Amino acid sequence: MKQFLLGFVTAVIVGGAYLFFSGQLSLPWAGGEKAQAQAPQAHGQAGPPVEVAVYTVKPQEVVFTKDLAGRTSAYQVAEIRPQVTGIILKRMFTQGSLVKKGQQLYQIDPSTYEAAYESAAASLVRAQADVKAEEPKLERYSRLVKVGGVSHQVYDDTVAALAQAKADVAVAKANLATAKINLDYTKVFSPISGRIGKSSVTEGALVTANQTTALAVVQNLDQIYVDVNQSSEELMALKKGMNNPEDNSMVSLFIGKEGTPYDMPGKLLFSDATVDQSTGMVQLRILFPNPAKELLPGLFVRARVAQSRQEKAIMVPQQAVIRNADGSVSVWVVDKENIVKYQSVQVIQAVKDQWVVSSGLVLGDRVVVQGLQKIRPQAKVSTVEYKASANS
């Protein structure tokens, strides 16, 4: 009996092992074939849609600009030069100070010019006296010649003498005016208001009329010019893109190599009438207000000049644009079913915090701006509208 039971137990164990390893028997704790079939399904189950921020493409007006290098120059410059020769008696201004239009700057020794003025005045008196002598004489001879009291020759000579005396008066008046002008020139005045630089002469120095060296230079810096160069082709595009470029006031200025922005806009005045044959460039002149005298002549600056205007441009935030290794540009676009796809685009210029897109997008497209690292092609997403930051 014992042998029979031992054989039966052995047969059960061997049969169970055969069924287990052949897959025909499943154990409760092992999960069995059904549990193994359900495991991959649980592993491949899709999670909830990823939330991304999207920007809806809409038409915008954009002004395209170009940075042009140039230098500043004074709005008005007056080089003070003497109009007469003489010794400087006195300098009547503080070097580096502000001077007013009509303010006296130098006094040249006037003694010789005062003498010349008095001499010219005396010559005028003498010429006027000659006229007074000839006029009554002519009046008498005009009556006598009618009755034969004097010959016609004497009468004609008297007429000529009076005309000569009157001409002498005119010459004397002109000489007196010249002497007065030269005397006035001994006082050297500023023709404009502005800041005056250093004086090139001191008291006691001899100066000559129309000398090449200026006594001093006065510059009006209330406004300042910025002269920049632009290629003739770009200038033609500027005139074509803007209705009236010379009326445009959207010119920004950046100072120095660091590009410090200047807080007041400038106005494009005009472009030069000729093209430089050696460079093909045309000079543009821009006028900037300078009330604080922050801009000085000779500064290296960059002027940002508006080139053209586009009424309905397609623009997307810069963080939505992806630069690929091959140099191409693309964005993620969400379709009507909230499925994302990769879209190649072309961009032409950055304007503030956005790229201007020339092709690849149409109005109404939704472009992913935030959440790019969480999406993959054909993934389903939930969307919220992108809100730009206040300082962008």
Secondary structure, DSSP 4 states (H G I P E B T S, - for coil): -HHHHHHHHHHHHHHHHHHHHTTS---GGG-HHHHHHHHHHHHT---PPEEEEEEE--EEEEEEEEEEEEEEEEEEEEEE--SS-EEEEEE-S-TT-EE-TT-EEEEE--HHHHHHHHHHHHHHHHHHHHHHHHHHHHHHHHHHHHHTSS-HHHHHHHHHHHHHHHHHHHHHHHHHHHHHHHHHHTEEE-SS-EEE---S--TT-EE-TT-SS-SEEEEEEEEEEEEEEEEHHHHHHHHHHSS-GGG---EEEEETTTTEEEEEEEEEEEE-SS--TTT-EEEEEEEEE-TT----TT-EEEEEEEEEEEEEEEEEEGGG-EE-TTS-EEEEEE-TTSBEEEEEEEEEEEETTEEEEEES--TT-EEEEE-GGG--TT-BEEEEE----TT-
